[in-house]
Amino acid sequence: MISDEQLNEYRLSGEKIRVVRDALESNDVIGIVIAWDGSQVMVRRPNRRVVKLDRNYMFQPYAEPRRHIFG
């Protein structure tokens, strides 16, 4: 699970992130962190829609190459 400190860094910097949800890159969510609580993170996508995502997904900076977490 991503820490509150890391989420706060992403929110303050406005850095674009990638949320890896499964093995398919097309299912990744790309956007900026706007808020979170104990179990969910709200991410604003480029089309300005807000998505609530589970904190157990893998969060990484968009500029980094995509990490593969599934075999």
Number of C-alpha atoms within 10 A of each C-alpha: 10 14 9 12 9 11 18 15 12 19 18 11 10 13 14 19 22 22 22 21 19 14 13 10 14 9 11 17 20 19 24 25 24 16 14 18 10 9 11 15 20 18 25 18 16 12 7 10 9 16 14 13 16 17 19 12 15 17 21 19 16 16 10 9 9 14 13 12 10 8 4
